[in-house]
Amino acid sequence: LGDVYKRQSQSGALININTATQEELETLPSIGEVRAQAIIAYREEHGGFRTTDELMEVSGIGEKIFADISPHITV
């Protein structure tokens, strides 16, 4: 249960990387227009994300950026 609270963003809602709009993705730390578009292109090409870790397969998202956004995302 404690892990759920740690994963919530400041607004209290997690962003689902499989359904989020570009604008919603851009609210994440270190995610701008180009990375948001890359996330959307990846999920369309691969039929969505099975885990949040899979986000690191997207061009431009490495371990540091993933660590910044992982508390704010879900699938």
C-alpha positions in Angstrom: 0.0 0.0 0.0 2.8 2.4 0.8 4.2 1.8 -2.7 1.0 3.1 -4.2 1.3 6.4 -2.4 5.0 6.8 -3.4 4.0 6.3 -7.1 1.3 9.0 -7.1 2.2 12.3 -8.7 1.6 15.6 -7.0 -1.9 15.8 -8.5 -2.6 12.4 -7.1 -3.3 10.8 -10.5 -0.9 8.6 -12.4 -0.6 9.2 -16.2 -1.3 6.0 -18.2 1.4 5.9 -20.9 -0.9 3.7 -23.0 -3.8 6.2 -23.2 -2.3 9.7 -22.4 -2.5 12.4 -24.9 0.6 14.3 -26.1 -0.3 17.2 -23.8 -0.7 14.9 -20.8 2.7 13.2 -21.5 4.3 16.7 -21.8 3.4 17.3 -18.1 5.9 14.7 -17.1 9.4 15.8 -15.9 11.9 15.9 -18.9 9.2 15.1 -21.4 8.6 17.7 -24.1 7.0 17.6 -27.5 9.6 15.4 -29.2 9.7 12.7 -26.5 5.9 12.8 -26.1 5.6 12.1 -29.8 8.2 9.3 -29.6 6.2 7.7 -26.8 3.0 7.8 -28.8 4.7 6.5 -31.9 6.3 3.6 -30.0 3.0 2.6 -28.4 1.2 2.7 -31.8 3.9 0.6 -33.4 4.1 -1.9 -30.6 0.5 -2.1 -29.6 1.1 -0.3 -26.2 3.3 -0.8 -23.3 3.2 -4.0 -21.2 5.2 -2.4 -18.3 6.4 1.0 -17.5 10.0 -0.2 -17.8 9.4 -0.7 -21.5 9.4 3.1 -21.8 13.2 2.9 -21.8 12.9 1.3 -25.2 11.7 4.7 -26.6 14.4 6.8 -28.3 15.5 9.6 -26.0 14.4 8.0 -22.8 17.2 6.5 -20.7 17.5 5.4 -17.1 17.8 9.0 -15.8 14.7 10.3 -17.5 12.8 7.1 -16.6 13.8 7.5 -13.0 12.4 11.1 -13.1 9.0 10.1 -14.5 8.4 6.6 -13.2 6.7 7.8 -10.0 4.1 9.5 -12.2 3.2 6.8 -14.7 1.3 3.6 -15.0 0.1 1.2 -17.7 
